[in-house]
Amino acid sequence: MRGAIIAKNGSLTLGTDFRSSRIQTWLDPFSDPTGDGWQIIQSWYAIGSGGLFGVGLGNSKQKYLYLPEPHNDFIFSVLAEELGFVGCVAVILLFTIFVWRGVVISMRAKDNFGCLIAIGIVTMLGLQAMVNIAVVTGTIPVTGMPLPFFSYGGTSLIANLMAVGILLNISRTTK
C-alpha cells in the first residue's frame, strides 16, 4: 500500500509520504532525533529546563541554534523555558480569560451578525493558541501555526489586532 507506515505500536498510518512521516515523527520523535524529530525534542528540552519558575527573561539557551523557529512557531517553548511552569499557566489563563470574555461579548451582542462575528473571532484566536500550545508540547503533530500576540510576524499580529478591535467594537454596542 503506497504511503502506509506501520508504527511501532502496530497501528497503520495512511497518507502520502510526508503526511505519514509527520505522523511517525509525532508518534516517536526519537526515531530520528537529528532529522524530523529535532524540533519537538528541542521543544521538550526547553520546556523541561524551565522548571517551576523558569531561567529568567532572555536567559533561554534553546533559542540559540537548538530550537528551529524559536520566534515563530515554538515561542511557547521559549516562554516555558524563560518563565517556567508558572509563566505557562499564566499565558494559558490569559488566553482562557480572553475566550471567556469573547463568548460573553458574543452572547450580549445586540444582533445575530455581531454575535456570529464575535464568536468567530474568539474561536479563531482561541483555536490558534490551543493548536500552537498542543504542537509545542507534542500533543499533536507539528503544523506551523503561530501563537497569537506572541509569535513574531507583522501580518499575523496586524490581523489579530484588527480582529480584537472588531471584538471591542461589538462589546461597546452590546445590550
VOLO-791032 format. One record per residue (C-alpha): x negated, y, z negated. Coordinates in steps of 0.02 Angstrom, whole numbers, plus 50000, padded with zeros to 5 digits. Layout:
XYZ;...
//
This chain:
500005000050000;499245016750054;498895028949914;499335017049772;498255015949618;498445003349480;497985011949318;497025003149180;498645000849082;499384991249230;500595004649290;500735008649475;500495026549537;501135030349712;500705045149822;499365051849935;497565050349883;497385067449799;499005065249702;498565047949641;496805053849599;497535068149496;498685056249402;497255043849374;496155057849306;497555063449192;497795045749126;495925042949097;494835058449119;493305049249051;493315037549202;492485051849299;491805063749165;490665073449283;491915074649426;493795076249418;493885073849230;492645087749192;493955101549172;495075092949047;493635085648947;492825102748929;494515109848881;494665096848743;492915101148682;493375119448674;494995116048581;494145104148461;492695115548421;493885129548372;494385120748213;495635129148097;495115147348113;494005147348268;492245153148302;492715171548318;493215182748462;491935182448601;490945168148524;491585154148636;490235142648704;491305132848827;491735147848934;489915149248987;489565136749128;490545122349049;492385126149073;492875129649254;494035144749273;493995149649089;494785166549125;496235159749228;496995142649207;496075137349050;496155153448950;497155144748814;495705132948777;494545148048759;495845155948643;495895139548545;494015139548527;493895157748476;495475159248368;495665141248311;497255131948268;497975147148180;497745157948335;498525144548447;500035143348334;500175162348336;500145162948527;501425148948541;502505157648410;502425174048508;503005165248667;504395156648568;504985173348497;504925180848672;506015166848741;507215167748595;507425186648612;507635184748800;509045172248775;509875184148652;509715198248779;510475187348915;511945182448804;512285200848764;512155206948943;513695216548998;513925207149162;513545189949235;512205196649352;511215204049207;511435187849110;510775177249253;509315188949289;508815189249105;508905170449083;507935168149245;506535179549187;506435171149018;506445153849097;505105158749222;503905165649091;504305152548959;504065137749075;502465145349144;501755146848968;502345129448922;501585121449077;499925130549054;499775125148872;500265107348918;498935106849055;497575113648941;497975100948805;498055086548930;499905083048907;500235084549094;499075083749246;498075099149294;499135110849402;498265127749405;499615138649327;499055154449234;499585158749056;500735174049065;499965190248997;498315181648952;497575174949114;496515185949224;497365191349383;498155207649434;499575201149541;500225189049410;500105202049273;500985215349376;502395203249422;502585197949240;502615215849178;503915220649309;504985205849254;504845211249072;505305229049124;506885222349206;507255212149049;507045227748941;508215237449055;509515223749036;509305224548846;509565243348849;511265241448931;511955227048825;513675226148748;
//
